[in-house]
Amino acid sequence: MTFQKTLMLASATAALLAGAGSAFAADVTLTIESWRTDDLSVWQDKIIPAFEAANPGIKVVFSPTAPTEYNAALNAKLDGGSAGDIITCRPFDASLELFNKGHLAPLTDLPGMDNFSAVAKAAWSTDDAATTFCVPMGAVIHGFFYNKDAFAKVGIAAPPATVEEFFADLEKIKADGTYIPLAMGTNDQWEAATMGYNNIGPNYWHGEEGRLALIAGTQKLTDEPWVAPYRQLAKWKPYLGDGFEAQTYSDSQNLFTLGKAAIYPTGSWEIAGFEANATFPMGVFAPPVEKAGDTCYISDHTDIGIGMNAKSANPDAAKKFLSWVASPEFGGIFANALPGFFALGNTPVAMQDPLAQEFVSWRDKCKSSIRSTYAILSRGTPNLENETWNASVQVIKGAETPEAAGARLQAGLDSWYHPAAM
């Protein structure tokens, strides 16, 4: 074989190998782990196509698990080495634990991370703020949805602003008999705490003032600001409808969107699903205050981030995807494709959805806080977040008094949490 033929053969072989490498690159598929089953179609139809169009060679699969099963299922997958490349991150303690176990990769230097403030990153950073391990995606705001037709039928002219007005409206709805006053069950437990206790609670413990005092140990769960929300929850029972004890989260969603319930305690994360399924006009109102003129507080919670499985087989592709998630482009797509999840980036996002605009407007009127149990206080056993689920359920059912619930939760916290040592 001549030298020229040898050179030509070598060149052809190199070209073939290069082509094989390109074909392999085109086959990279990233799998996203998430608890947001409600968002499957949005990811499949809007978010993922936008990324794939700009990033040929990387395919993305959104693979959610039911919210109540997500934490346990994700931990099992991570421990077993079968988890996806991209991990949707709960805020604060749950994700920090995953990072400390080596399951989440550090992302401090990820291109695009400088698009977020320190406050936005705090939910997915180490306590010393030295390392960030998830890209902030969205915040949610708690409140109440209501059926405008139902309010009109029973003679409620405007949504309630005070607790007294709230219960007066519930009485009107109950007396009319057409609608279940409040669509919330206790079967899945978390709703009673997330959509109940941490929805109305900030008005009692004054948002960040009380939350930080609890962490500092200068307030306790037996103090009035922490027991009072349970007293209100205990009064919800007559308005929840028959069989609420067996009613699941999805049951409650269906009761509301089918027009069978007048009020639904929840948060902005429901907007897209409710607008897709409800056939009646909806409104939203902030958690009512005790007295007219009181400062209002809302749970404005840094709720959802997204990180990389430290053992991903496709780290370069995963980082490329996460860097895109950190971009203003993604923030705009996300906030409008999933109205009610408010982008956390520094670039303002113009939101088109009226209900999303209404939720966000409360930031101008009320003081914002995050859920009371998410930072620091749920790192030990018993886990305060999960215990708050149970306590909220027991109080609503009438199986535990508000005072007993507070005492039980504080005793559990005292068994492992010592503020001076933190």
N, C-alpha and C positions, 0 to 999 in steps of 0.2 A: 504494500500500500504506500502510495506516495505521501510526502509530507502534506501536500495540499489537500489530498483526500482525507488524511487524518484530522487536519484542522477543520475541514468541513463537517466531519462526523462529530467532532467534539462540540462544534458550534450548534449542530442540530440537537445533540444530546442535552446541552445546556438550555436550549430553547424549550425542549420537551419538559425538562425538570421545572423550568420557570413557569410553564403553563400549568403543570401539576400543582405547583405551589399556589397559583392564583385560584385554581379550582377548589383547593382545600380552604383557602381564605373565604371563598364565596359560600362555603358550607357552614360557617360559624353561626351557631344559634345560641342566643342568650335566653335563659328562663328567669322570669321574675316571680319571686314568692311574695304574696300579699294576702291581707285579710279582707280586701275590698272586693268581695264578690259582686257587689252592685255595680262596680265600674268596668266589668269585663267588656261590654260592648263598646264603651268609650275608648278603652285602650286599643281594642282590636280595630275599631273603625276610624279613629282620629289620631290618637297619640302615636302609636307604633307606625302607621303608614307615613307620618311626617318624618320620623327618624329614618326609616328604611329608605325612603326616597332620596335622602341626602347622604346615606351611608350604604351604598351597594356592597354586598358581601357579608352584611351582618343582619341576621334575622332575629326577631324578638318574639317571645311567647309569654303572654301574661297568664299565670297559673295560680289563681287565688284559692285560699282555703277559708272555710266558714270562720267568721270572727271569733267565736267562742273556742274554736279548735286551733286557731293559728299559732299561738305561742307554743303550745305543747307539740304540735306537729312540726313546726319549724325547728325546735330544739332537737327533736328526734332525728330529723333529716340532717341537721348540721352534725350531730354526734355520729350519725351513721355514714356520713360522706355523700349523701344523695341530694342535698339541697341545691337549689338553682344558683345561677351565677350572681343574680341581683336580689338583694334582700330588702323588702319594704320594712322600714324601721318605725317601731313605736317610739314615742319620745321618752327621754330621760332614762330612768333606771333599767327598764327592760333591755334597751339596746346597749346601754353602757355595760351591762352584765355580759352580753354577747361579745362585745369588744374585748372586755377583760379576759374572756375565755379563749380569745384568739379566733373567734368566728367571723368577725368583721374586720376588713382591711382598713388601715389608716388612710384618710383621704385629705389630709390637711393641705397638701400641695397640689391637689387636683386642679387642673385648669378650669376656671370658672368659680371656684370656691370664694374668691374675693368679691363675688357679686352679692354676698350675704353679710348682714351685720353680725356682730358678736351675739346680740340678743337672739337672732334667728338661729344661729349655730349652737347656742347653749344647750338646746334639747338633745343634741347629738355630739357633744364634746365631753372630754374628761373634766373632772371637777376643777382642775387647774387651767382649763381652756387651752392646753398645749396641743391637744390632738382632736381633730374632728373626724368622725368615722361614718357619717351619713350626710348626704346632700339634703338640705332642708327643702321640702316640697310644698307643704301647705298647712295653713292654720284653719281651724273651724270655730264657729261661734255658737254657743248654746242659746236656746230660746224655745218658743212655742209656735207651732203652726196652728192655724185655725181655718175652718171651713166658713167662708163668708156667707154662703147661702144658709148655713145652719144658724149663724149669728142673727141674720136678718129674720129668719123664721121665728126665733124665740124672742125677738125684740131687744137684742144687744146692739146698741148703736156704734160702739167703739170698743176695741180690745181693752182689757183691764190694765190699769197702771199700778194699782195697789193690791196687796194681798186680800183685803176686804172685798174689793171689786171682783177679784178673781174667783173667790168662793161664792159670791152672789151670782156671778155668771154661771158657775157650775150648777148652782141650785136651779136657776132658770132652765138650763138645758135638761137637767134631770126631771124637773116637773113637767116639761113639755112631752118627754118620753119618746121623741122621734130618734134621738141620737144618744149614743154613749158619750157622756161628757168628756172623759179622758181616755185616750187610747194608749194604754201602757199595761204590759203584763209583767209578771215576776218570774216566769219560768226560766229565762236565761240569766237571771240575776244581775248581770252587768248594767242592764237598762235602768234598774231602780237607783243605782248609784250615779251612773253617767248622765242619764236623762232626767233623773230626779234630784238626788242630793247635790251633785256638783253643778247642776243647772241653777237651782235656787240658792244654794249655799253662799256664794260670794256676797250676796246682799246682806247676809248675817255676819260673816267673819271679815267683811270689808276687803275682799279680794286679796291682793298681795300683802297687805298689812297683816291679816290673820294667817295666811299661808306661811309667811316667813317667820312669824311669831311661833307657830307650831314647830317649825324646824329648829328654831332657836331654843325651844323649851320654855318660852315665857307664856305660852298659852297651851292648854291641854284640851283634849277631845271631850272632857267633862265640863268645860266652860260653856257658858250660855251661848256664845256665838256659834259653837259647833253642835250643841244639842238642839237649838231652835229649829234648824232646817229639818231635823227628824220630826219635830212636833208638827210642822206643816205637812210633811210626807204622810204622817199617820192620819191626817184629815183627808187624804186623797182617796182612801179606800172606798167610801160609798159611791164614788164617781167613776170607778174603773170598769164597771160592768161585771156581769156574771161570768164566773170562770176565769177571772184574770190571773189566778194562781197558775193555771196551765197554759196561759197565753204566751206565745213566743214573740220574739222581736219581729219576725216576718208577719205573724198574725196581726200584730198591732199596726204595722205598715199597711197591710191589706184593709183592715177595718177603716183606717183613715182614708186611703185613696179610693175605696169603694163608696165613700160618702156615708158610712155608718157611724162615724165618731166625729165630734165637733172640734175637739182640741187634741193636739198630739205634742207632748213634751219631748223635745229632742234637740236638734241642732241643724246648722246650715248644710251639713253633709247629706241631708235628705233631699235637697232641692231638685237635683236632676231626676232622681227616681220618681219623686212625687209629681213633678211637672209632666213626666212621660205617662203616668198612670191615672192621675186624677182628672175628672171631667168637670170639676166645679172650680170657681175662683178661690184662691188661697191667699191668706195673709199671714204675717208673723208678728209676734210681739215679744219684747224682752221680759225676763223674769220680773214680775211685779215687786215693787218695794213695799216695805211695811207701812210707811206713811207718805202721803203726797209731799213732794219736795225733798225727800231723802235722796242722797247721792246714790245713783244706781251703779252696780258692779256686774260685769259679765264675764263668763268663762270664755276667753278668747285664746284658744288653746293651740300651741304649736303641736300639731297632731301627727303629721306624717312626713317621714324622710325616706331616703333610699340609699342603700349602701352596697358594697361588694362582698360577696362570700370570699373570705381570705383564701379558700382552697379552690376558687374558680379555675376551671381548665382554660378559660378564655379571658385572662386579666386585661389584656390590651383592648379587646373589644368591649369588655365591661366598663373600663375606664372611659372609653370613647363615648359610650352611651351615657354614663353618669355626668360627664363633662357637658353633654348636650342638655341633660336635665338641669344643670346649673345655669343654663343660658337664659337670657330674657325671652328668646323665642319660645322655649318650652314653657316658661312662666305664663306667657300670654295664651298659649294653646291650652294648658292645664286649667287655668282659672276660668276660662270660658267654656271648655269642653265639660268640666266638672264644676259648674257654678255652686258655690258654697264651700269650696276648698280655695282659700285665699293665698295666692302666691306669696312667698316669703322673701323674694329677691329685692334688691335695692331699686330696681327699675319699676316704676308704677305701671299697673295693668289696668286698662280701661275695661270694666266689666259691663256686659250687655244685659245681664239678667236682673229684672226688677227686684226679685226676692233677695238675691245676693247683694244688691245695692242697699236694700233695707237693713239687712244684717250688719253690713259694714258701717252704715250710718250711726249705729249705736256706739261706735268707738269715739264719736265726737260728743256724745252725751254722757257716756258711762265710763267708769274706770275698768281697765282690762286686767284679767288675772288668768292663770292656768289652773288646771285641775289640781286640787289640794294634795292628792296622794302620789302624784307622779314623780316628783323630784325628791330623792334621798329617803323618803319615809317608807318606801316599799322595797328596800333592799334586803330586809331581814325576814325572819320567820317568827310569828305569822306575818304575812304580807299585808300591809295596811290596805292596799288597793282592793285585793280580793276580799279581805274581811269587811271592807266598806260595802261591797256588793251585798254580802250576806246580811249585814246589819240593816241596810236599807230595805231589803226584802222583808226581814222579820218585823221591822217597825210598821211597814205598810200593812202587813197581814194582821198586825195586832198581837203577834207572838212575843214581842219584846218592847219594853217601853223605851222612849227616846233616851232617858237617863241611863237605863241599863245598857243600851247599845253604846253610848259614849264611854261608859265605864269599862265595858268589855274591850272596846277598841284601844283605849288608853292603856289598859293593863297589858294587852298584847304588844303595844309599841314599847312600853317601859321594859318589857322582858329582854329586848335586844338593842333598843335605841337610846343612846346616852349623849345628848347634844354637846356637852362639854368636850367629849372625846372626838367629835367629828371634825 
